[in-house]
Amino acid sequence: MGQQVRFGTLDDLARAVFATAVRCKTALDPDISVALQPDAGNFHARAELNLKKSDGSRASVHFYEAYWAPLTEGRVTLRETLRFFVDAGLGGLRFAWRDGVFNRSMFGGRQEFEIPARRIWQLGLALWVLLLVSTAFAAVTVLPLFITADRLRAAGADREIAGAATVALSIGVVILVSFLIAMIAARAAGVGADTGRPKSATDAQPGMMASKSWRRWGSAALTVIAAIASIVITAVAGYLMYRCWLLPAAEDPVKNWPRAVLAVILLGGEAFAFLRVMRGFLIEFGGDVAAYVAPFKVSKFEEIRRAIQERGRSAARFIYAVRAPGSDRPLYDRVMVVGHSLGSVLAYDTLNDAMNRDASPEGWGAGSRAHQYDVVNRTRLLLTFGSPLDKTAFIFRTQRNALEVTAREKLASAVQPLIQNYDNRRCRWVNVWSRSDWISGPLGYYDQPQPPPGQGVCNIENRGSRNPGTAHTEYWEGPLISGVLHHALIGTCPPDVPEPQRSRIVAALA
C-alpha cells in the first residue's frame, strides 16, 4: 500500500468490500471491526469482516497493510525526480529507435518483446512536454524576483517581468491546446492505451520482433516535427502576447489595469496547475518510483528501497507465520495480496521475496524449514490495480544500453519466482487498469506468448473512470475492485459488476 495516511488504503479496501457484502446480503456483521495482533514486541493492526460464503459457511476476513509512505516523504528532490524521468525516457528512446525490441530473462529462456514504433512518438513527446512544463514553471517562479526588483526601481525590470510572464503563458497555451487536441482526437478515433499484450517470442533470433525501420524513422520524424511546430506556435503566441498585452501591462499597470489583472489571474492559475503537476505527480508519485526503481542512482535511494521492502517483508512474514490460537495450524489458509499504484510493485516484490524465503532452509530465519509456510499454495490471489509494473520492468531493462540478456537481467529474473516457472504461480493474478489512467496499463511483460490456462495475468479494464486527472484514484469508487475480492473471498460475483468484466472475473477466479 502507498497512501500518505496510515491505514488509509486499508480503510478504503475494507469499506469497499463491506459495502459490496451489504448490497449482496453476505455481510454477517453490522460494521467493520478492528484488532491488534502482537508480533515480537510489535503489533499488527487489522480490520475484520465476517462474510457468508456461497455454500452457507462463514468466512473470516482480515485486512493488513504494509505502510511505507513516511519513508519517502521529503527524501527525493524535484531535481532527482526530473533526472530519473529524463534518463528513463532517453533509455527507452534508444531501445525503441535503435533496436525496436528489448529482451527479458523469463521462464528459463530469453523472451524478446517488440517495442512498437509509436513508443518513439510517445516517449519523445513525453520528454518534450516535461521540458516545456519545467521551463514554464521556472518562468513563473522567477516572476516574484523580477517584481521585487521592479519595486526597488531596478532599470528595465518591467521587461523582465513581461518576458517571464510571456514564456510561462505561451507555453501553457501550447500545452493546453495540445492536450485538448490529443483528447479530442483520441475520442474521435476511438483509440487509447495499448489494450493487447505486446508481441513476443521465446528464444527467437535477436531482433526478430522489431518493427520496420521505416516506421521507427517515421515516428521519430513526427516527433521532431511536433516539437518544431510547438516551438513556432509558442514563439508566435509569445510575441503577440508580449507586444500587445504583457509589456504594456508591466510598464504601466495602472493605466492598463484590466490587462494586468487578467495576467495575474492567468499566471496564478497556471502556477497552481504546474505546482499540482510538479508536486502531485513528479514529486509524490514520480519521486517514489525513482527511489524504488533506480536505487543505483543515489545511495539514499537504496536505503529507501530496502526500508520499503522490509515493511512488506515484515507484514508477509507475520501473515504467513501466524498460527491459530492454541494450535500449530496456520491461522490463514488463504492469503490474498493486493496493491494499488506503486504499492502493486511492492506487492509483487513482497510475494516474490516470500516465495524465495519459503523455498530455502532458514530462509525466514535461523531454524526455519524449507516450505515451512507453504507460500505458493496458500497464496490464492494477486490483485494489482492502477499498476505501473510493465513500465517499471521496461525502465529497469533499458537502464543498460545493451540488447542482449546479460547476467544482470538473469540475476534480476532469478529473484522473481512469478516469472521463473508457472508452478510458482498457483495464485490467480488479476490486473485492473483504466484507459484514462496514464500510470497503469494492461500487464504484458510477465507472461510467455501462450501462458498455461488460468495462470497468465488476467487484465480487466475499469471502464468507469474517464477523467485522466482522477482515473488513477477512482478504482475504489466503482464495483470492480470490491467485486473481484468479494468473488475471491466467498465465491459470488456481485450483480452490479457490469459485463464483460463480470464474466472475466468469474473465469479468472474459477
VENVENLIN-V881931 format. One record per residue. N is the residue number from 1. SS is DSSP state (h for helix, s for strand, l for the rest). PSI is psi in degrees with one decimal (* if undefined). OMEGA is omega in whole degrees, 0 to 359 (999 if undefined). Layout:
BEGIN
[[N & SS & PSI & OMEGA] [N & SS & PSI & OMEGA]]
END
This chain:
BEGIN
[[1 & l & 155.7 & 184] [2 & l & 21.6 & 179] [3 & l & 154.0 & 180] [4 & l & -25.0 & 182] [5 & l & 133.2 & 180] [6 & l & 137.7 & 182] [7 & l & 8.0 & 180] [8 & h & -49.0 & 180] [9 & h & -40.0 & 178] [10 & h & -44.0 & 180] [11 & h & -43.9 & 179] [12 & h & -44.5 & 184] [13 & h & -46.6 & 181] [14 & h & -42.5 & 180] [15 & h & -36.2 & 179] [16 & h & -44.5 & 179] [17 & h & -40.3 & 180] [18 & h & -43.2 & 179] [19 & h & -39.8 & 178] [20 & h & -41.6 & 179] [21 & h & -36.5 & 178] [22 & h & -43.4 & 179] [23 & h & -36.1 & 181] [24 & l & 0.4 & 180] [25 & l & 38.3 & 177] [26 & l & 2.1 & 178] [27 & s & 127.2 & 179] [28 & l & -9.4 & 180] [29 & l & 151.6 & 179] [30 & l & -17.2 & 182] [31 & l & 172.4 & 176] [32 & l & 134.1 & 176] [33 & s & 164.9 & 182] [34 & s & 160.2 & 179] [35 & s & 159.6 & 174] [36 & s & 130.8 & 181] [37 & s & 118.4 & 181] [38 & s & 146.7 & 181] [39 & s & 97.5 & 175] [40 & l & 52.8 & 177] [41 & l & -9.7 & 177] [42 & s & 178.8 & 178] [43 & s & 139.2 & 172] [44 & s & 119.8 & 178] [45 & s & 146.2 & 180] [46 & s & 154.7 & 170] [47 & s & 148.3 & 186] [48 & s & 139.2 & 174] [49 & s & 150.0 & 171] [50 & s & 122.5 & 185] [51 & s & 155.1 & 177] [52 & s & 121.3 & 182] [53 & l & 169.9 & 183] [54 & l & -25.9 & 179] [55 & l & 8.2 & 178] [56 & l & -10.0 & 180] [57 & l & 173.4 & 186] [58 & s & 137.5 & 176] [59 & s & 117.4 & 175] [60 & s & 122.4 & 186] [61 & s & 128.7 & 178] [62 & s & 136.7 & 180] [63 & s & 127.7 & 174] [64 & l & 162.0 & 174] [65 & l & 153.0 & 171] [66 & l & 106.4 & 188] [67 & l & 121.3 & 186] [68 & l & 7.7 & 184] [69 & h & -42.2 & 182] [70 & h & -19.6 & 182] [71 & h & -24.4 & 181] [72 & l & -12.4 & 185] [73 & l & 119.1 & 177] [74 & l & 4.3 & 184] [75 & l & -22.9 & 184] [76 & l & 125.5 & 182] [77 & l & 163.4 & 177] [78 & h & -38.0 & 180] [79 & h & -43.6 & 180] [80 & h & -38.1 & 180] [81 & h & -45.2 & 179] [82 & h & -41.6 & 179] [83 & h & -38.7 & 178] [84 & h & -47.6 & 182] [85 & h & -39.9 & 180] [86 & h & -45.5 & 179] [87 & h & -42.4 & 180] [88 & h & -42.7 & 180] [89 & h & -42.6 & 179] [90 & h & -40.2 & 177] [91 & h & -43.1 & 177] [92 & h & -38.7 & 178] [93 & h & -39.2 & 179] [94 & h & -47.4 & 180] [95 & h & -43.3 & 184] [96 & h & -40.4 & 185] [97 & h & -41.9 & 186] [98 & h & -46.9 & 187] [99 & h & -36.5 & 183] [100 & l & 3.2 & 179] [101 & s & 162.1 & 164] [102 & s & 152.0 & 187] [103 & s & 147.4 & 174] [104 & s & 150.1 & 173] [105 & s & 112.8 & 185] [106 & s & 140.4 & 173] [107 & l & 43.7 & 174] [108 & l & 11.0 & 180] [109 & s & -176.4 & 177] [110 & s & 122.0 & 179] [111 & s & 127.2 & 182] [112 & s & 129.1 & 180] [113 & s & 140.5 & 174] [114 & s & 137.1 & 167] [115 & l & 105.8 & 182] [116 & l & 149.5 & 181] [117 & l & -27.7 & 181] [118 & h & -15.3 & 177] [119 & h & -32.0 & 178] [120 & h & -44.4 & 178] [121 & h & -47.1 & 183] [122 & h & -48.2 & 181] [123 & h & -40.3 & 180] [124 & h & -46.2 & 179] [125 & h & -34.5 & 178] [126 & h & -43.8 & 177] [127 & h & -39.4 & 180] [128 & h & -43.8 & 178] [129 & h & -38.9 & 177] [130 & h & -40.9 & 177] [131 & h & -43.2 & 180] [132 & h & -45.7 & 180] [133 & h & -42.4 & 180] [134 & h & -41.2 & 179] [135 & h & -46.0 & 180] [136 & h & -40.0 & 180] [137 & h & -39.5 & 178] [138 & h & -39.5 & 179] [139 & h & -39.6 & 179] [140 & h & -41.1 & 184] [141 & h & -25.0 & 179] [142 & h & -9.4 & 180] [143 & h & -45.5 & 179] [144 & h & -33.8 & 179] [145 & h & -43.2 & 179] [146 & h & -37.5 & 179] [147 & h & -40.3 & 177] [148 & h & -42.5 & 178] [149 & h & -37.9 & 179] [150 & h & -40.0 & 178] [151 & h & -32.1 & 178] [152 & l & 11.3 & 177] [153 & l & 40.7 & 174] [154 & l & 139.0 & 184] [155 & l & 131.7 & 174] [156 & l & 10.9 & 182] [157 & h & -26.3 & 181] [158 & h & -33.6 & 178] [159 & h & -37.9 & 177] [160 & h & -39.6 & 178] [161 & h & -48.9 & 181] [162 & h & -37.9 & 180] [163 & h & -45.4 & 179] [164 & h & -40.9 & 179] [165 & h & -37.0 & 179] [166 & h & -46.3 & 179] [167 & h & -47.5 & 183] [168 & h & -48.1 & 185] [169 & h & -40.1 & 182] [170 & h & -42.1 & 177] [171 & h & -39.6 & 178] [172 & h & -40.2 & 178] [173 & h & -44.5 & 180] [174 & h & -45.2 & 180] [175 & h & -43.6 & 181] [176 & h & -46.7 & 180] [177 & h & -43.0 & 179] [178 & h & -40.7 & 179] [179 & h & -44.3 & 180] [180 & h & -41.5 & 179] [181 & h & -43.2 & 180] [182 & h & -41.4 & 180] [183 & h & -44.1 & 181] [184 & h & -43.1 & 180] [185 & h & -40.4 & 180] [186 & h & -42.4 & 179] [187 & h & -40.3 & 182] [188 & h & -38.8 & 182] [189 & h & -12.0 & 180] [190 & l & 26.8 & 181] [191 & l & 156.5 & 178] [192 & l & -134.9 & 179] [193 & l & 160.5 & 176] [194 & l & 124.6 & 185] [195 & l & -23.4 & 181] [196 & l & 160.7 & 177] [197 & l & 148.2 & 181] [198 & l & 151.1 & 177] [199 & l & 137.6 & 183] [200 & s & 164.5 & 177] [201 & s & 146.7 & 181] [202 & s & 128.3 & 178] [203 & l & 38.8 & 178] [204 & l & 169.6 & 175] [205 & l & 130.1 & 183] [206 & l & 132.0 & 179] [207 & l & 0.1 & 184] [208 & l & -31.4 & 184] [209 & l & 4.8 & 183] [210 & l & 143.4 & 174] [211 & l & 165.9 & 183] [212 & l & 142.0 & 183] [213 & h & -33.0 & 180] [214 & h & -29.3 & 176] [215 & h & -39.2 & 179] [216 & h & -42.8 & 177] [217 & h & -40.7 & 179] [218 & h & -41.7 & 178] [219 & h & -40.0 & 177] [220 & h & -41.0 & 179] [221 & h & -41.4 & 178] [222 & h & -37.6 & 179] [223 & h & -45.2 & 179] [224 & h & -42.5 & 179] [225 & h & -42.9 & 179] [226 & h & -40.3 & 179] [227 & h & -43.9 & 179] [228 & h & -41.7 & 179] [229 & h & -41.4 & 180] [230 & h & -34.9 & 177] [231 & h & -45.1 & 180] [232 & h & -46.5 & 180] [233 & h & -42.2 & 179] [234 & h & -43.4 & 181] [235 & h & -45.4 & 181] [236 & h & -47.3 & 180] [237 & h & -40.7 & 180] [238 & h & -42.2 & 180] [239 & h & -44.6 & 181] [240 & h & -42.9 & 179] [241 & h & -39.8 & 183] [242 & h & -49.3 & 185] [243 & h & -38.5 & 189] [244 & h & -13.8 & 188] [245 & h & -60.8 & 192] [246 & h & -40.3 & 179] [247 & h & -46.2 & 175] [248 & h & -37.9 & 179] [249 & h & -34.8 & 180] [250 & h & -35.1 & 182] [251 & h & -37.9 & 181] [252 & l & 76.9 & 183] [253 & l & -24.5 & 180] [254 & l & -47.4 & 180] [255 & l & -37.3 & 182] [256 & l & 44.6 & 187] [257 & h & -35.6 & 177] [258 & h & -39.9 & 179] [259 & h & -40.7 & 181] [260 & h & -42.5 & 180] [261 & h & -43.7 & 179] [262 & h & -40.4 & 179] [263 & h & -42.6 & 180] [264 & h & -42.6 & 181] [265 & h & -47.2 & 182] [266 & h & -40.7 & 179] [267 & h & -37.2 & 177] [268 & h & -44.1 & 177] [269 & h & -39.8 & 179] [270 & h & -42.1 & 179] [271 & h & -39.8 & 179] [272 & h & -42.9 & 180] [273 & h & -45.5 & 180] [274 & h & -36.4 & 179] [275 & h & -38.9 & 177] [276 & h & -42.2 & 179] [277 & h & -47.5 & 183] [278 & h & -47.7 & 185] [279 & h & -45.2 & 185] [280 & h & -34.2 & 182] [281 & h & -56.7 & 187] [282 & h & -42.2 & 185] [283 & h & -52.8 & 186] [284 & l & -52.6 & 180] [285 & h & -53.6 & 182] [286 & h & -38.0 & 178] [287 & h & -39.6 & 177] [288 & h & -42.4 & 179] [289 & h & -43.7 & 180] [290 & h & -45.0 & 181] [291 & h & -34.0 & 185] [292 & h & -34.3 & 187] [293 & h & -27.9 & 185] [294 & l & 60.4 & 182] [295 & l & -19.1 & 181] [296 & l & -15.0 & 183] [297 & l & -47.8 & 183] [298 & l & 140.9 & 184] [299 & h & -33.9 & 180] [300 & h & -25.1 & 177] [301 & h & -38.9 & 178] [302 & h & -39.7 & 177] [303 & h & -42.9 & 180] [304 & h & -45.6 & 182] [305 & h & -45.5 & 180] [306 & h & -39.9 & 180] [307 & h & -41.3 & 178] [308 & h & -46.9 & 181] [309 & h & -31.0 & 178] [310 & h & -34.6 & 176] [311 & h & -46.3 & 178] [312 & h & -40.8 & 181] [313 & h & -39.7 & 180] [314 & h & -44.7 & 179] [315 & h & -43.2 & 181] [316 & h & -43.6 & 180] [317 & h & -43.6 & 180] [318 & h & -46.8 & 185] [319 & h & -42.3 & 181] [320 & h & -24.7 & 186] [321 & h & -25.7 & 188] [322 & l & 140.4 & 182] [323 & s & 155.4 & 176] [324 & l & 145.8 & 181] [325 & l & 127.7 & 177] [326 & l & 22.3 & 183] [327 & l & 157.6 & 173] [328 & l & 1.2 & 180] [329 & l & 138.4 & 177] [330 & s & 141.0 & 178] [331 & l & -34.2 & 183] [332 & l & 118.1 & 176] [333 & l & -16.9 & 178] [334 & l & 131.4 & 179] [335 & s & 135.0 & 178] [336 & s & 129.3 & 183] [337 & s & 125.2 & 187] [338 & s & 136.2 & 178] [339 & s & 136.4 & 177] [340 & s & 138.4 & 176] [341 & l & -132.9 & 179] [342 & h & -22.1 & 174] [343 & h & -25.3 & 177] [344 & h & -32.6 & 176] [345 & h & -43.4 & 177] [346 & h & -38.8 & 178] [347 & h & -44.1 & 178] [348 & h & -46.7 & 180] [349 & h & -38.2 & 180] [350 & h & -42.8 & 180] [351 & h & -41.3 & 176] [352 & h & -42.7 & 180] [353 & h & -42.3 & 179] [354 & h & -39.6 & 178] [355 & h & -41.5 & 179] [356 & h & -44.8 & 181] [357 & h & -39.3 & 182] [358 & h & -24.9 & 182] [359 & h & -10.1 & 186] [360 & l & 139.4 & 172] [361 & l & 133.8 & 181] [362 & l & 22.9 & 178] [363 & l & -32.6 & 179] [364 & l & -5.7 & 182] [365 & l & 172.4 & 181] [366 & l & 129.9 & 177] [367 & l & -9.1 & 180] [368 & l & 147.9 & 182] [369 & l & 159.7 & 175] [370 & l & 137.1 & 180] [371 & l & 30.3 & 182] [372 & l & -36.1 & 184] [373 & l & 0.5 & 175] [374 & l & 51.2 & 186] [375 & h & -42.4 & 184] [376 & h & -44.4 & 184] [377 & h & -30.4 & 183] [378 & h & -19.4 & 177] [379 & s & 117.8 & 186] [380 & s & -21.1 & 185] [381 & s & 136.3 & 166] [382 & s & 111.0 & 182] [383 & s & 115.5 & 176] [384 & s & 141.0 & 177] [385 & s & 145.4 & 188] [386 & l & 35.3 & 193] [387 & l & 133.1 & 174] [388 & l & 25.2 & 186] [389 & h & -40.1 & 177] [390 & h & -40.5 & 181] [391 & h & -40.1 & 179] [392 & h & -34.4 & 176] [393 & h & -40.7 & 179] [394 & h & -43.5 & 181] [395 & h & -43.5 & 180] [396 & h & -42.7 & 184] [397 & h & -37.3 & 184] [398 & l & 6.8 & 174] [399 & l & -23.5 & 177] [400 & l & 129.8 & 184] [401 & l & 63.3 & 181] [402 & l & 133.3 & 182] [403 & l & -39.3 & 185] [404 & l & 155.3 & 176] [405 & l & 117.6 & 183] [406 & l & 178.0 & 178] [407 & h & -31.7 & 179] [408 & h & -46.9 & 180] [409 & h & -37.0 & 179] [410 & h & -40.8 & 178] [411 & h & -40.2 & 178] [412 & h & -37.4 & 179] [413 & h & -32.6 & 184] [414 & h & -25.6 & 180] [415 & l & 13.3 & 178] [416 & l & 82.1 & 181] [417 & h & -26.4 & 182] [418 & h & -18.8 & 176] [419 & h & 14.9 & 177] [420 & l & -41.1 & 184] [421 & l & 134.3 & 181] [422 & h & -15.3 & 174] [423 & h & -24.9 & 177] [424 & h & -11.9 & 184] [425 & l & 61.9 & 177] [426 & l & -13.5 & 173] [427 & l & 157.0 & 173] [428 & s & 137.0 & 178] [429 & s & 112.3 & 179] [430 & s & 128.1 & 179] [431 & s & 118.8 & 179] [432 & s & 129.6 & 182] [433 & s & 166.2 & 180] [434 & l & 140.4 & 179] [435 & l & -30.6 & 182] [436 & l & -7.9 & 181] [437 & l & 107.5 & 184] [438 & l & -17.6 & 181] [439 & l & -36.4 & 185] [440 & l & -171.6 & 177] [441 & l & 165.4 & 174] [442 & l & 142.4 & 183] [443 & l & 122.7 & 181] [444 & l & -8.7 & 185] [445 & l & 20.2 & 184] [446 & l & 18.8 & 181] [447 & l & 157.0 & 168] [448 & l & 165.0 & 178] [449 & l & -37.1 & 178] [450 & l & 86.1 & 181] [451 & l & 154.3 & 176] [452 & l & 148.5 & 181] [453 & l & 129.6 & 177] [454 & l & -3.9 & 184] [455 & l & -5.5 & 175] [456 & l & 168.2 & 177] [457 & l & 127.6 & 177] [458 & s & 105.2 & 180] [459 & s & 124.2 & 180] [460 & s & 126.3 & 183] [461 & s & 133.2 & 173] [462 & l & 100.5 & 186] [463 & l & 2.7 & 182] [464 & l & -24.4 & 184] [465 & l & 130.7 & 183] [466 & l & -20.0 & 183] [467 & l & 117.5 & 181] [468 & l & -26.2 & 181] [469 & l & -24.3 & 184] [470 & l & -3.1 & 185] [471 & h & -31.6 & 184] [472 & h & -23.8 & 182] [473 & h & 7.0 & 183] [474 & l & 2.4 & 180] [475 & l & -30.7 & 182] [476 & l & -26.2 & 190] [477 & l & -27.5 & 181] [478 & l & 176.5 & 183] [479 & l & -2.6 & 191] [480 & h & -51.7 & 183] [481 & h & -48.7 & 179] [482 & h & -30.4 & 177] [483 & h & -40.9 & 177] [484 & h & -47.2 & 182] [485 & h & -40.5 & 179] [486 & h & -43.4 & 180] [487 & h & -39.5 & 179] [488 & h & -32.5 & 184] [489 & h & -43.1 & 188] [490 & h & 0.0 & 175] [491 & l & 16.3 & 180] [492 & l & 123.1 & 177] [493 & l & 126.7 & 182] [494 & l & 142.7 & 182] [495 & l & -16.5 & 181] [496 & l & -2.1 & 173] [497 & l & 122.4 & 185] [498 & l & 161.0 & 172] [499 & l & 149.7 & 4] [500 & l & 5.6 & 181] [501 & h & -38.0 & 182] [502 & h & -45.7 & 180] [503 & h & -34.5 & 179] [504 & h & -36.7 & 177] [505 & h & -47.9 & 181] [506 & h & -41.8 & 180] [507 & h & -39.7 & 183] [508 & h & -34.5 & 185] [509 & l & 11.1 & 180] [510 & l & * & 999]]
END
